[in-house]
Amino acid sequence: MNLRAWRCACLFVPFLAGSGAAAESLAESPIILRSGSWDVHRSQDPMSDATVCTGVYNGRFEIQLGENSLTIAMPDRIRDVRLRFDEDRAQPARAATRSEIHNNRIEIDASDFATALNAHRLRYAATTFGGPSIDGDIDLSGIYVAHGNIRAGCAGNPIVMSMPPAPAPDKCTPELRQRMADNGIPAANIDQICRD
């Protein structure tokens, strides 16, 4: 499976950072906050009805921010991981944890997570058991504010579009439409007449 197809498939794989909710419902959930490269989504855990807050990086649901971790989904089981924050030296490669191998994702937690919350950039590289090395570069601007909102339980109302799409222009009043219909003009023809 190529990386583009894998990204699309990722939207339907259940793997929220720290929860059992499905990513499928996450894509449809309201955005509560936008901060830098991050959108905070509020969804509901289907088993407990608890509120689940998840940060998503640039609409890429395979990169998720939770209260205690940052996860990056991979298309295959992970063998090892390297991280580099800002312009610091890259960390030495570390063996993937059992959880990372089992869940096919890089899990950044503990002190690395604290570093990520205060950094501006994260570069990662992972070697998978399937062979290819996968690397990436994440702009961490806005992560600190997004994480604060997640910790606060996704406080706020859903973001509403500032300018909803304008309705298609209609040259006919409802009364004129009704008169045309009463005279036997088909609805499709009325629509064409009123929109042209």
TITI-107839 format. One record per residue: residue number from 0; x, y, z of N, C-alpha, C in turn. Coordinates in steps of 0.001 Angstrom, whole numbers, plus 524288, in hexadecimal, padded with zeros to 5 digits. Each point is the difference from the previous one (the first is absolute). Example, Ala and Ser with C-alpha at 12.3 -4.5 7.8 and 13.67 -1.06 7.14 Angstrom:
% TITI-107839
TILO     n     n_x     n_y     n_z    ca_x    ca_y    ca_z     c_x     c_y     c_z
TILO     0   83386   7E9C6   81E78   7FC86   804A6   80000   80384   804B0   80000
TILO     1   7FEA2   8041A   7FD30   80334   804A6   8003C   7FCFE   80442   802DA
This chain:
% TITI-107839
TILO     n     n_x     n_y     n_z    ca_x    ca_y    ca_z     c_x     c_y     c_z
TILO     0   8035D   7FB6E   80000   7FCA3   80492   80000   80382   804C5   80000
TILO     1   7FF18   803A4   7FC79   8034E   8049E   7FFE9   7FE5F   803B6   8045E
TILO     2   8035B   803DA   80124   7FF25   8037D   80461   7FB05   80337   7FF6B
TILO     3   7FEC2   801CD   7FB43   7FB40   8031F   7FF2F   7FB25   7FCBA   80127
TILO     4   7FFC6   7FB48   7FE01   7FB82   7FC98   800FE   7FFA5   7FEB5   805CA
TILO     5   8048B   7FF4C   80276   8000C   7FECC   8058D   7FDCE   80489   8031F
TILO     6   80169   804E9   7FE9C   7FDF1   8048F   802BE   7FA17   80031   7FFA2
TILO     7   7FDE1   7FEF1   7FB6D   7FA4B   8001A   7FF5D   7FD80   7FBC7   80354
TILO     8   80263   7FB5D   80009   7FDDC   7FBA9   8030B   8003D   8012B   805CE
TILO     9   803BC   8033C   80193   800C4   8014B   8057D   7FB2D   80270   80276
TILO    10   7FCE4   802C4   7FCF2   7FB6D   8028D   80220   7FC1D   7FC15   80231
TILO    11   8005E   7FB27   7FE62   7FC2A   7FC25   801AA   8023F   7FC01   803C7
TILO    12   804C6   800DC   801CB   80277   7FC6F   803AA   7FF3B   80221   80578
TILO    13   7FE0B   7FCD2   80399   7FF3A   80203   80542   80528   8005D   802E7
TILO    14   801EB   804B3   800E3   804B9   800A5   8031C   80070   80583   80222
TILO    15   7FCE1   8016D   8039D   80083   80528   80261   80418   7FFB4   8044B
TILO    16   802DB   8042A   80096   803EE   80039   8041B   7FD4D   7FFB1   8054B
TILO    17   800D6   7FB96   802A3   7FE03   7FF76   80544   7FA2E   7FF10   80067
TILO    18   7FD50   7FE37   7FBF8   7FA6F   7FEEB   80086   7FE6E   7FB91   7FC6E
TILO    19   7FB3C   7FE2D   800BE   7FE0C   7FBCE   7FCBC   7FC63   801E7   7FBBB
TILO    20   7FF73   80516   7FF58   7FC7A   80204   7FBF5   80259   7FF24   7FAA3
TILO    21   7FCBF   7FF86   7FC21   801CF   7FEF7   7FAB6   8016D   8050B   7FD3A
TILO    22   80421   7FFC1   7FCCF   801AB   8049B   7FD0C   7FBCF   80199   7FC17
TILO    23   7FCBE   7FC4D   7FE73   7FBCB   80134   7FC57   7FC6F   80436   80247
TILO    24   7FE99   7FF8E   8050C   7FCB3   803EE   8026D   80311   804FE   80104
TILO    25   80507   7FF9C   800A1   80344   8049A   800D6   7FFD1   8039A   7FB45
TILO    26   80016   7FDD9   7FB57   7FFE8   80329   7FB3E   7FAF4   80325   7FF94
TILO    27   7FBD3   7FE13   80248   7FAF1   802A2   7FFBF   7FEF0   8035B   804CC
TILO    28   8037F   7FFDC   803D5   7FF16   802D2   804E4   8011D   805CE   7FF66
TILO    29   7FD93   80337   8034B   800D3   805A5   7FF8B   8057C   80197   801B1
TILO    30   801FB   80414   7FD7A   80506   80244   8017B   7FED2   80438   8040A
TILO    31   8029D   7FFA3   80474   7FF12   8038F   80454   803EF   80475   80000
TILO    32   804CD   7FEDC   7FE45   80427   803E1   80035   803BE   7FF1A   7FB7D
TILO    33   801E5   80446   7FDBB   80430   7FFC3   7FC26   8048E   8030D   80241
TILO    34   80487   7FD83   8002C   804A9   80284   80211   804A3   7FE5D   7FCB2
TILO    35   80226   8039D   7FD09   8046A   7FEBB   7FC98   7FE7B   7FBB7   7FC33
TILO    36   802D8   7FBC0   8001A   7FF14   7FB91   7FC77   7FC29   7FC05   80239
TILO    37   7FD8C   80126   8045B   7FCDE   7FC24   802D2   7FA43   80189   8004E
TILO    38   7FC97   7FC23   7FF47   7FA62   80086   800E2   7FE99   7FC60   8047D
TILO    39   7FD29   80202   803D3   7FE33   7FCB3   8044F   7FA67   7FE6A   7FEDB
TILO    40   7FF26   7FADA   7FFAC   7FAD5   7FDC6   7FEF4   7FDAA   7FDFB   80518
TILO    41   7FAD6   800A9   80085   7FD3A   7FDCB   80476   7FC70   7FBB2   7FDFC
TILO    42   800B9   7FB56   80218   7FCA8   7FB9A   7FE8A   7FE2F   7FD4D   804FD
TILO    43   7FD11   7FBE6   7FF4F   7FDE0   7FD38   8047A   80181   7FA45   7FF9D
TILO    44   801FA   7FDE7   8044A   80156   7FA79   80029   7FAED   7FCDC   7FFC8
TILO    45   7FF71   7FC79   7FC1A   7FB13   7FD2C   7FF6E   7FECF   7FC2C   80470
TILO    46   803EC   7FE72   802FC   7FF18   7FC3A   80438   7FEC6   8029D   80534
TILO    47   8026A   8048E   800F8   7FF40   8028B   80512   7FD19   80531   7FFA7
TILO    48   7FF1E   801F4   7FB36   7FDAA   8051D   7FF1B   80352   80477   8021F
TILO    49   804DA   7FEE1   8016D   80382   80410   801EE   801CA   8036D   7FB71
TILO    50   80111   804E7   80123   8020D   80394   7FC0E   805A9   7FE90   7FEE6
TILO    51   80155   7FFCB   7FB05   80556   7FECE   7FE5A   801FE   804B2   7FCF9
TILO    52   8047E   80206   801A0   80263   80480   7FD70   804EB   7FE28   7FD34
TILO    53   80071   8013B   7FB0B   80477   7FE3A   7FCEC   801DB   80457   7FC6E
TILO    54   80511   800FB   80018   80253   803B5   7FC5F   80184   7FD25   7FB0A
TILO    55   7FF12   8027C   7FB93   80158   7FDB3   7FAE7   80388   803D9   7FD2A
TILO    56   80441   7FE06   7FDED   803D9   80347   7FD5E   7FE80   800EE   7FA4D
TILO    57   7FF01   804D4   7FE89   7FEE2   80194   7FA96   7FC20   7FC72   7FD2F
TILO    58   7FC06   7FE40   802B6   7FC15   7FC9C   7FD8F   801ED   7FA81   7FEFD
TILO    59   8049A   7FEAC   801CF   8023C   7FAC8   7FF41   7FEC2   7FCB9   804D9
TILO    60   7FBEF   7FCD7   7FF9E   7FE0A   7FD1A   80480   803C7   7FBCB   801E7
TILO    61   80422   7FF01   7FD0F   803DC   7FC30   801CE   803C5   80262   803F6
TILO    62   7FFD1   8052F   800B6   80349   802A2   803E2   7FC57   80277   803FA
TILO    63   7FFFF   7FDD1   804CE   7FC2E   80199   803E9   8028F   80170   80527
TILO    64   7FDD1   80415   80268   801C3   801F2   8050A   7FBE4   7FEBF   80410
TILO    65   801A8   7FD82   8042B   7FC7F   7FED7   80454   801E1   802D5   804DF
TILO    66   7FDA4   7FECC   80468   8017C   8029B   804D8   80578   7FE7C   801C4
TILO    67   80198   7FB26   7FEE6   8050A   7FE1B   801F1   803B7   7FE16   7FBCD
TILO    68   7FE8B   80088   7FB07   80379   7FE02   7FBF1   7FED5   80268   7FAB1
TILO    69   803C7   7FF68   7FC9A   7FF8F   80171   7FA82   80105   7FAF7   7FD05
TILO    70   7FC71   7FE84   7FC7A   800AD   7FB1B   7FD21   80027   80104   7FA20
TILO    71   8031E   7FCD4   7FD60   8008B   80059   7FA4F   7FF48   7FA7B   7FDDE
TILO    72   7FBBC   7FF1E   7FD3C   7FEC7   7FACA   7FDFC   803B6   7FE97   7FB8F
TILO    73   80153   7FB11   7FFAF   80374   7FDE5   7FBF5   7FD23   7FBB1   7FCFF
TILO    74   8017E   7FF14   7FB23   7FD4C   7FC0E   7FCE5   8018F   7FA5D   80153
TILO    75   803F0   7FF5C   8034B   801E3   7FAC1   80143   8021D   80012   80596
TILO    76   80121   7FB52   80211   80239   7FFA6   80543   80551   802B8   8002A
TILO    77   80107   802AD   8044B   804B8   80326   8008D   8044F   7FCD2   80298
TILO    78   804B6   8008F   7FDE1   8049A   7FD69   80242   802DB   803C1   803AC
TILO    79   80130   804BC   7FE13   802A3   803DF   8034B   7FE6B   80581   7FE71
TILO    80   80136   803B1   80382   7FE41   8056C   7FF66   80476   803B8   80157
TILO    81   8005A   80447   7FD08   8038C   80457   8014C   7FCD2   80504   7FFF5
TILO    82   8011E   8036F   803C2   7FD54   80503   80061   80404   80464   80016
TILO    83   7FE75   8047D   7FDD4   80346   804A7   80039   7FC77   804B4   800DA
TILO    84   80104   802D7   80439   7FCE5   80499   80150   802F7   804EF   7FE82
TILO    85   7FD3A   803AB   7FD96   8023F   804F9   7FE50   80516   7FF03   7FD06
TILO    86   80417   802CA   80167   80504   7FF4C   7FD54   803E0   7FCFB   80364
TILO    87   7FE0F   7FD87   8041D   8035A   7FCC7   80354   801E1   7FB3F   7FCF4
TILO    88   803C7   7FD59   80226   801DA   7FB29   7FD98   7FBC0   7FBDE   8002B
TILO    89   7FFF2   7FCB3   7FC1A   7FC3A   7FBB3   7FFF1   80148   7FC3B   80470
TILO    90   7FBF0   7FE04   80268   800C6   7FC14   80415   801E8   7FAF8   7FD80
TILO    91   802D7   7FCD8   802EA   80180   7FAF1   7FDCF   7FB21   7FCAF   7FEF8
TILO    92   8005F   7FC92   7FC4D   7FB96   7FC84   7FED9   7FECB   7FCBF   804D6
TILO    93   7FB02   7FF5A   80109   7FE53   7FCAB   80458   7FC67   7FBC6   7FDE1
TILO    94   8001A   7FB93   80284   7FC87   7FBC3   7FE65   7FA61   801A8   80109
TILO    95   7FC81   7FE7E   7FC95   7FA78   80131   800BF   7FDFC   7FD21   804CC
TILO    96   7FC64   8027A   802BA   7FD9E   7FD7C   8048A   7FC26   7FBDA   7FE1D
TILO    97   7FE69   7FCA8   8038A   7FC11   7FC06   7FEA6   7FB11   80286   7FDDF
TILO    98   7FE61   8043D   80287   7FB43   802BD   7FE5A   800A6   80244   7FA84
TILO    99   8048F   80244   7FEDB   800EE   80235   7FACC   7FFE4   7FBBB   7FBD4
TILO   100   80252   7FB8D   80133   7FFFD   7FBA5   7FC43   7FA70   7FE0E   7FF31
TILO   101   7FD2C   7FF3A   8043C   7FAB4   7FDE8   7FFBF   7FC32   803B9   7FD44
TILO   102   80094   8051C   800FA   7FC50   803DA   7FDEA   801BD   80298   7FAF4
TILO   103   8048D   7FE93   7FDF6   8020E   8024B   7FB1C   8002A   805F4   8004B
TILO   104   8024C   8020B   80429   80067   805A6   80077   80488   80184   8038A
TILO   105   80224   80496   7FEEC   803E7   8024C   8037E   7FCF2   8027B   80471
TILO   106   80194   7FEDF   804C9   7FD69   80230   80497   803F5   80359   802EC
TILO   107   7FF11   80510   80001   80382   803A2   802A3   7FD70   80176   80522
TILO   108   8026E   7FE67   80447   7FDC9   8011A   80520   80460   8014E   803D5
TILO   109   7FEAB   80080   804E2   803AE   80118   8043D   80345   804E1   7FED1
TILO   110   80528   7FFAF   800B1   8034A   804AD   7FF5F   80030   801D4   7FA54
TILO   111   7FFBB   7FC64   7FC3F   7FFDD   801A6   7FA82   7FB09   8030F   7FED1
TILO   112   7FBB1   7FE95   80274   7FB16   802D4   7FF3F   80074   80583   8023A
TILO   113   80256   8007D   804A0   800CB   80528   8025A   80376   8035C   7FC7C
TILO   114   803F6   7FDA2   7FDA0   80363   802D7   7FC67   7FCE2   801C0   7FB35
TILO   115   7FCB7   7FC9D   7FDF3   7FCDB   8014B   7FB5D   7FC69   804A1   8010D
TILO   116   7FDBD   80044   804A5   7FC5F   80439   80142   802AF   80556   80012
TILO   117   8051B   80001   800C7   802E0   804EF   80039   80370   800E8   7FB3E
TILO   118   7FFB4   7FC91   7FC2F   8033D   8006F   7FB4D   7FCE1   80283   7FB95
TILO   119   802B8   80148   7FBD3   7FD84   80247   7FB61   7FFDB   7FC33   7FB6C
TILO   120   80344   7FBFE   80045   80077   7FC64   7FB9A   8017B   7FA9D   801FF
TILO   121   7FDCA   7FC06   7FD83   80153   7FA96   80134   8011B   7FD2B   7FAEB
TILO   122   80489   7FD8A   7FFB8   8012A   7FC86   7FBA4   80056   7FA7A   80234
TILO   123   7FDD9   7FC55   7FD1E   7FFF7   7FA99   801CF   8018F   7FC61   7FB8F
TILO   124   80216   7FB82   80188   80141   7FBDF   7FC41   7FEDD   7FAD4   802B6
TILO   125   7FD80   7FC87   7FD2C   7FEC0   7FAD7   80222   8014D   7FBE8   7FBE8
TILO   126   80267   7FBCE   801C5   800F2   7FB86   7FC99   7FBC2   7FC07   8013E
TILO   127   7FD8C   7FDF5   7FBF5   7FBCA   7FC3D   800D3   801ED   7FA7E   7FED1
TILO   128   7FD2E   7FC2F   801E8   80156   7FA91   7FEE5   7FF20   7FEBB   7FA43
TILO   129   7FC9D   8030B   7FD70   7FEFF   7FF36   7FA75   8046E   801F3   7FC92
TILO   130   803C4   802AF   80256   8048F   80197   7FD07   800E6   805D1   7FF89
TILO   131   7FC46   802F4   7FE00   80150   80573   7FEE9   80099   80342   804F6
TILO   132   80342   803E5   7FF96   80095   803DA   80423   7FC3A   80473   7FEC1
TILO   133   7FD2B   801BE   803E4   7FC2B   80425   7FF42   801B4   80494   8035B
TILO   134   8004E   80495   7FD90   80173   80497   80309   7FC22   80463   7FF03
TILO   135   8002A   803DA   80360   7FC6C   80460   7FF74   801D4   804AD   80318
TILO   136   7FD67   80455   7FF1C   80159   804FD   80262   7FAE0   80297   801A7
TILO   137   7FF6C   8012D   804FA   7FB26   80231   8020E   80109   80571   80235
TILO   138   7FCE6   803C5   7FE48   8002E   80550   80213   7FCE5   7FFF2   8051A
TILO   139   802A5   800E1   80453   7FD74   7FFB7   80517   7FDB6   8053A   801CE
TILO   140   7FFF2   803F3   7FC90   7FDCD   804FF   801A8   7FA45   7FF3F   80178
TILO   141   7FE9D   80215   80483   7FAA3   7FF92   801E5   7FEEF   7FB45   8035E
TILO   142   803BD   7FC6F   80077   7FF02   7FB24   802E8   7FF10   80109   805D1
TILO   143   802BD   803C9   80231   7FF80   80119   80599   7FA72   801D6   8014C
TILO   144   7FDED   80391   7FCDD   7FAAF   801FD   800DC   7FBFD   7FBAD   7FF01
TILO   145   800CA   7FCF1   7FBD6   7FC70   7FBA7   7FED8   7FFF6   7FC20   80484
TILO   146   80493   7FEC6   8021D   80057   7FC55   80460   7FD3A   80236   804CF
TILO   147   8008F   80513   800F8   7FD43   8026C   80468   7FA1F   7FF6E   7FF81
TILO   148   7FDF2   8008F   7FB3D   7FA66   7FF62   7FF1E   7FE5D   7FA4D   800C8
TILO   149   80334   7FC62   7FE44   7FED9   7FA6A   800C6   7FFD2   7FEC8   805CF
TILO   150   803C6   801F6   802F0   80021   7FF11   805AC   7FB46   8026C   802BA
TILO   151   7FDEF   80444   7FDD3   7FB70   80298   80245   7FAE3   7FD64   7FE50
TILO   152   80056   7FB9F   7FD43   7FB4A   7FD35   7FE62   7FD64   80243   7FB33
TILO   153   8030F   80226   7FC65   7FE05   8024E   7FB1C   7FC4E   80480   80125
TILO   154   801A3   8036A   80371   7FCA9   80469   8016D   7FED5   8035F   7FB43
TILO   155   7FB22   8019C   7FF7A   7FE7D   80386   7FBCA   7FBC0   7FDC7   7FC91
TILO   156   7FE11   80357   7FCA3   7FBF6   7FE7E   7FC47   80281   7FE8A   7FAD7
TILO   157   7FD6E   7FCC4   7FCEE   80223   7FE9E   7FAD9   800DE   804DB   7FCA3
TILO   158   8041D   7FFD8   7FCF8   8012D   80441   7FC70   7FC1C   7FFC2   7FB86
TILO   159   7FDB3   8047D   7FED4   7FC36   8005D   7FBC2   802A7   802D4   7FB7C
TILO   160   7FEC2   7FE69   7FB39   80242   802A4   7FB79   7FE8A   805C4   80038
TILO   161   803D1   80374   7FF0A   7FEF2   80592   8003B   7FC86   801C7   7FB82
TILO   162   800A2   7FDBF   7FB7C   7FCD0   80164   7FB72   7FDC5   7FAFA   7FDAC
TILO   163   7FB22   7FEA7   80151   7FDCD   7FB4F   7FDA8   7FF7D   800C4   7FA1C
TILO   164   8001F   7FBB6   7FD1D   7FF8B   80088   7FA57   7FAE3   802AA   7FE7B
TILO   165   80056   8036E   7FC3C   7FB5B   802C6   7FE30   7FC71   7FC44   7FD0B
TILO   166   7FAE1   80085   800BE   7FC79   7FC9E   7FD14   80047   8015F   7FA2E
TILO   167   7FEAB   7FC3D   7FCD8   7FFFF   800E7   7FA56   7FC1C   80455   7FEC6
TILO   168   80161   8037F   7FC6B   7FC6B   8044A   7FEC3   7FADB   7FDE8   7FDC1
TILO   169   7FBC2   80252   801BC   7FAD2   7FE6E   7FE3A   7FD20   804E2   7FE2E
TILO   170   7FE72   8000B   7FB10   7FD82   8049E   7FDB7   7FA10   7FFF4   8009F
TILO   171   7FDF6   7FBE1   80259   7FA51   7FF8B   80069   7FE3D   80047   805AE
TILO   172   7FBAA   80296   800E3   7FDA5   80022   80530   7FD1B   7FAD7   800D3
TILO   173   7FEE8   7FEAD   804E0   7FCFA   7FB3F   800F9   7FAA9   80015   7FD4C
TILO   174   7FDA9   804A3   7FFB8   7FADD   80075   7FD7E   80060   7FEC1   7FA25
TILO   175   8041D   80211   7FD6B   800BA   7FEF7   7FA6D   800FC   7FA31   7FF10
TILO   176   80320   7FD97   8035A   80103   7FA5F   7FF7F   7FADC   7FCF4   8005C
TILO   177   7FCB8   80188   803CB   7FB09   7FD49   800B0   7FC84   800A6   7FB36
TILO   178   7FFBF   804B2   7FDC0   7FCC7   800E8   7FB4E   801EA   7FC9F   7FB7B
TILO   179   80539   7FF92   7FF58   80212   7FCB4   7FBC0   7FE88   7FA4D   800E7
TILO   180   80053   7FE46   804E5   7FE99   7FA99   8013B   7FA38   7FF11   7FF03
TILO   181   7FCC3   803CC   8016C   7FA58   7FF8F   7FF20   7FEB3   7FFC0   7FA32
TILO   182   80350   80242   7FCB6   7FF2F   7FFE7   7FA53   80279   7FB33   7FD72
TILO   183   801C4   7FC40   80331   801EE   7FB09   7FDE7   805BA   7FFEE   7FE61
TILO   184   80301   803E5   80167   80595   7FFF9   7FE9F   802CD   7FC61   803D2
TILO   185   80303   7FC39   7FE09   802D0   7FC54   80374   803DC   802DC   80396
TILO   186   800D1   7FDD2   804A3   8036E   80262   803F7   80589   800DC   7FDF4
TILO   187   80217   7FC5B   7FCF3   80544   8008A   7FDEE   8004D   804BA   7FC54
TILO   188   7FBEE   800BD   7FCF4   7FFEC   8048E   7FC75   7FF89   80514   80312
TILO   189   7FCE6   7FFF5   80431   7FF75   804BB   80341   80551   80165   80255
TILO   190   802C5   7FC12   80203   8053A   800FF   8022F   803A7   80259   7FBE6
TILO   191   7FFCC   7FDE0   7FB4B   8036A   801F6   7FBD3   7FE99   805A4   7FE9E
TILO   192   7FB01   8012A   7FF97   7FE42   80546   7FEAA   801B9   803E4   80442
TILO   193   7FF57   7FE73   804EA   8010C   8039E   80451   805D4   800A0   80126
TILO   194   80343   7FC6D   7FE5D   8058E   8005C   80131   8031D   80251   7FB76
TILO   195   7FE06   7FFF0   7FB50   802F7   801FA   7FB74   80004   805E2   7FFB8
